Amino acid sequence: MMSDIEIAKQIELKPITTIAEKLGLEADDIEMYGRYKAK
């Protein structure tokens, strides 16, 4: 079984804005913390 870090290293990060758009959120709905994190 792979560790969490091994799994995390295998994925390609997507910009959080792309994920937010798919969820129907607008830029004003999220608080950005870099390119890949938001609240």
Summary of the structure (lengths in Angstrom):
residues: 39
radius of gyration: 12.7
end to end distance: 31.1
largest distance: 40.2
contacts: 61
relative contact order: 0.19
helix: 44%
strand: 5%
